[in-house]
Amino acid sequence: MAVDERERRGLHTALVGALGEEAADTLMAQLPAVPRDDLATKADLEALEQRMDARFEALEQRMDARFEAMEYRLLAAFRGELNAAVTSQTRTMIFTTTGAVVSLGGLALALARFA
């Protein structure tokens, strides 16, 4: 049964008549101002803690999975970029070296004809 504020004041008035002002105030301070059904017990708080722990654990697992997926995507992108850069650089070196060898070969032939 829920007790409203009017009933609480009536109880306080009756207690003042029976016990005195100070004792009535002390006793009323010990009574909750909210319905008993609205009060949380230690068991309620422990159940809440377990639910919150489970939710945070699930969140942590999801975040770990996302970070791991992001890590693989970043590594794949980095490897792709690195592969493209090395391929481009290797191609440039091969063409440059081939050009130098052909030029030196032509120069050697020209010197051989004039000599």
N, C-alpha and C positions, 0 to 999 in steps of 0.2 A: 504494500500500500504506500503510495507516494504521499509525502507530507509537504503541504505548501507553506508559504511564508506566513500566512495568517495563523495556521495551526502552530507553527514554531513560536510565534509571538505569544500565543495563548499559553503554551507550555512554559515559556519563560516567565510570564506573569504569575502562573501558579507556583513555579519554583521560587520566585522572589518571595511570595507569601509564606512558603514552607521553609525555605533554607536561608533566605537573605539574598541581597543583591550580588555580593561577591561570589558566593557559592553557586548561585544560579547562572551567573556569567561564565564561571569556570566549567560547569556541567554542560552548558549549551555550546561552549567552544569545542568540547569533545565530540559533539554530535555532528555528523556530516550534513552539509547544507544541500546536498544532492541526494536523489533517491538511491537506495542501497544497490539497486540493480545497475546503476551507472558507475559504481566504484570498481576499480580494477584490483584484482587480488594478485598475490605473488605468482600463482599458477597462470593467471592471464598474462602477466608480464613475461613469464618464462616461455609461454606458447608464442607470444609476439616475438620474443628474441629468436626463437627457433625458426619462425617463418622469415624473419628478416635475414637471419644467417643463410637460410636456403636461397632466398632471393639474391643476396649479394654473391653467393657462391655461383649461382647460375649466371649472373651478370659478369662475374670475373671470367668464367669459362667462355662466354660469348666474346668478351673483349680479347681474351687470349687468342681465340680462333681468328678474330678479325685482324689482330696485329700480325699473326703468323701468315695469314693470306696476304696482307699488305707487304710483309717482308719478302715473300716469294715474288710478288709482282714487281717490287722495286729491284730485286736481284735480277729478274728476267729482263727488265728494261735496261738495267746497267750492263748486263752481259750483251744485250743486243746492240747498245750504243758502242761498247768496247769492241765488239766484233766488227761493226761497220767502220770504226775508226782505224782498226788494225788492217782491215781489208783495203781500205782506201790508201793508207800509207804504204802498204806492201805493193799495191799496184803502181803507185807513183815511183817507188824505188826501182821496181823491175823495168818500167819504161825508161827511167833516167839512166839506169845501168846499161840497158840495151842500146840506147842512143849513144852513150859514151863509147861502148865497145864498137859499134858500127862506125862511129866517127874516127876512132883510133885505127880501125881496120882500113878505112878509106885513106887516112893519112899515111899509113904504112905502105899501102899500095902505090900511092902517089910518090912517096919517097923512093920506093923500089924502081919505079919507071924512070925517074929522073937521075937515078944513080947509075 
